[in-house]
Amino acid sequence: METIIILVFVFGYLGITLEHTLKIDKLIPALVMMAISWALVSLGIDSFSTWFDSANNGLVENFPGLAYEDKMHLMEETLLHHLGKTAEILVFLLGAMTIVEIIDYFDGFSTIKNFIKTKKKSKILWIFTILAFCLSAIIDNLTATIVLISILQKIVQDKGVRVWYAGLIIIAANAGGAFSPIGDVTTTMLWIGKKVTTGHLFGYLLLPSLICMVLPTLIASYLPAFKGNLENDEVEIGKPKSRFSGVMLYLGLGAIIFVPIFKMVTHLPPYVGMMLSLGIVAVFAEYFSSTKFTITNQEWGAEEEFAKHSPVHFSLSKIELPSILFFLGILMAVAALESLGILFGFASLLKEGVPMLGTEMHNGGVSDLVVILLGIGSAVIDNVPLVAASLGMFTEPMDHELWHFIAYAAGTGGSMLIIGSAAGVVAMGMEKIDFFWYLKKISWLALIGFLAGTAVFFYTRTLF
């Protein structure tokens, strides 16, 4: 039965990886894989030789000798445990996405356009990559990429030049998301899963992530694509659609930054702080919306008095629910493999048999090369299930260097292919970037940044 469950996971994984080829949204194979895996676990519960108790982080003693009713009860408790842990991540993401949509409702991100005062291509490159690095650490790399490419489309008229900017934005956004507990889904998973803390995450990864962004940007600034000035006569700034845009931008970003502080002070799960932040932002949004302002809503094709709509309700209707369902499916499917002890056994294999492939981490444990290969693999395979599997495989304590290296590798490795990260996929859709163009023009820059950041990480870990 274990073999069948593994095959279900493999085929589901292929469905996720080949999303664009099959023309099927990745949430579909993820949800099907989750449901079938747990159904098979339930049907074959009496035939399994091991059971991994995630709540106690260890294998259940004499599992085959337990009565059928006890096994079913243990399975139900394990399923509820994983659902609870997954729900923490999903509720956290729902809150963050809603705050971002509320900011966008008031056209808050238009305020960022005011930073663009030059027409020199290389300077604009640095402005956008620095903004991507900083913004992704606050509102996550996916949203930062969407915001900045939307602004880029108003500033750079030449699509041939714009795709170069988009490529470097992807690298910078992924690098910025790696060192922040709220900057990337995978880092958020490690943070909520109590594998990393905010302070150590910054300490371990800020400098490697910065190098991962700065070095490719520095090299790119000398390439012909970024020589000279923009051809358009003036940079289009445009007025914000709401007079509250600046206020809501800073309020929303501040509310999201407040979440890690709330966790450190109260020791409550991060989603509690995110719900508090959402509530505070929502109060101001509802109050500001009572002051009528009229904008041209392109989606509706007519002018809208947004005071007639609840900004919170409107923002909730705009969040990426397919992404939430995908995370639910993939995390719960990985949980099925973890519960059967499959991931635990695979982790033991990596620790005992694979270290010969590379240098041991200086505290022992998993080989550096294994984690580097995980990072490179995240360019081909979605990094969410890779990190989810890591959570189930390894039992190192909180803030062990392994977790920080995984956060860096999985967060930045995806930049090497345009399909390797959520930021890359959304940029590909917004700018119609060709896969092979990115492979030829941008991938080598991403690889240099990834390896340089890895080398810096090897140094920074000696300081802890």
Secondary structure, 3 states (H helix, E strand, C coil): CHHHHHHHHHHHHHHHHCHHHHCCCCHHHHHHHHHHHHHHHHHCHHHCCCCEECCCCEECCCHHHCCHHHHHHHHHHHHHHHHHHHHHHHHHHHHHHHHHHHHHHCCHHHHHHHHCCCCEHHHHHHHHHHHHHHHHHHHCHHHHHHHHHHHHHHHCCCHHHHHHHHHHHHHHHHHHHHCCCCCCHHHHHHHHCCCCCHHHHHHHHHHHHHHHHHHHHHHHCCCHHHCCECCCCCCCCCCCCCCCHHHHHHHHHHHHHHHHHHHHHHCCCHHHHHHHHHHHHHHHHHHHHCCCCEEEECCCCEEEEHHHCCHHHHHHCCCCHHHHHHHHHHHHHHHHHHHCCHHHHHHHHHHHHCHHHCCECCCCCCEHHHHHHHHHHCCCCCHHHHHHHHHHHCCCCCCCHHHHHHHHHHHHHHHHCCCCCHHHHHHHHHHCCCHHHHHHHCHHHHHHHHHHHHHHHHHHHHHC
